[in-house]
């Protein structure tokens, strides 16, 4: 896999993904940049949320769970010193649906975290990753 990143100005960069999508990265850190896009560290949490969410919803569809709404919140704590990596990351899965079986929700989350989510696997060496889930009426 290969991505291309082109510097535009200040701390603004334009990224092109292998699938042809474009996005901007930016940082207003230190007064530079205009905040025209997410920071790389924000994107890391977005990537984790997206990866595990896609896993979980795919697994639950195969289990024939009737999920009507689903969201994921990811919160990270960073080390105080450079390189300021994420020391702790908490993922909260929020489900809404009809007759959802909690054991299936938990199984889908565990499969994502322990087997399928490649973003999570990349982070586990440095970051303590925890999760919780909530079922809403």
N, C-alpha and C positions, 0 to 999 in steps of 0.2 A: 504494500500500500504506500502511496506517495501523495503528499499534499504539497502545494506550492503557496508560498507566502511572499507578498510583494509589499515593500515599504512604500507608503503614500506620502505621509508627512508627520512631523512630530512623533507621536507614538502610535499612529494609526497604520494598520496593516490590512491588506485584503488577502483573504485566504481562498484558495480554490481546492475543493475536495476531489477525490478520484471519481466521484459520481457526477461531477460538473457543477456542484452547488458553490455559491460564493457567500462569504460572510466577512464582516469586518471585526477586527480586534482593536481595542484601544485602551488607553489608560490615562486618566487625568492626574495620575500620581505625580506629585512634585510640581504641579502647575502646568505640566506639559500635557498635550493631548486635549481632545474635546469631548471625550467619552462618547464616541460615535459607534461604539460596539462594546460587547462584554470583554472583560479582561481574561487572560488565559486561565487564571485560577477559577473564575466564575464558570468558564466553559468546561473545566474539569468536573465540577459538580453537576453541570447540565449533562455532560456525557455519561456520568454515573447514573443519574436519574433516568435518562433515556434508555440506557442499556438494560437496567434492571426492570424498568416498566415494560419494555417490549417483551422481555423474557416472561415476566409474570402474567401479562395479559394473554400471551400465546399459550402458556401452560394452562391457564384457567379456561380458555376456549376449548382446549382439548379435553378438559375435565367436564365440559358442558356446564360450567358455572354461569349463571345469568347475571353478569356484572353490567350494571347500567352506567355507573360513573366510577372513574378511577383516577386518582392523582397520587403523585409522589412528591414529598418535601424532603430536601436534602440540606443538612446544616453541617458546616465544617468549622473546626477550630484549628487555627494555624500556629505553628511554632513562633515564638517571639523573635528569634534570630534568623538571619538568612541561612538557608534558602527559603525559610518560612513555608515549609510544606505543611500539608494537613496532618495533624497529629491524631485527631479524632474526627470521624464522620458519622453522623446519625441519619439513617434513612427512615422516613415515616411513610407507610403505604396507607392510603385512605380508600376504602371501598364502599360502594353503594350498589345494592342489587336485591334480587328476590331470592329468599331461601339460600343464602350463601352459606356454605359449609366451612366453618373456620379452620378445620383440619386441612382442607384443600387450599385455602388461602395461605396458611403457614407452610404447607409443603411446596407450593409454587414459589414463595419467597425464598425458602431454604435452597431449592434447586437453583434458583437464579444466583444467589449469593455464593453457593458452594460448588457449582458446576458450570453454569452457562455464562455468567456476566464477565466478559473479558476485561472490562474497565475496572470492575471490582477486584479481579485477580491481579491487575497491574498495581493497584493501590495498597493491597494487603501487606506488603513488606514493610511499609513505613507508617501506614495509617491504621488505627483501631477503628474498624467499621462495625457499628451496631445497627439494629433495626427494631422498629415497632410497627404495629398495624392497628387500624381502627376500622370498624364497620359501622357505617351510619345508616339510620333508617331512611 
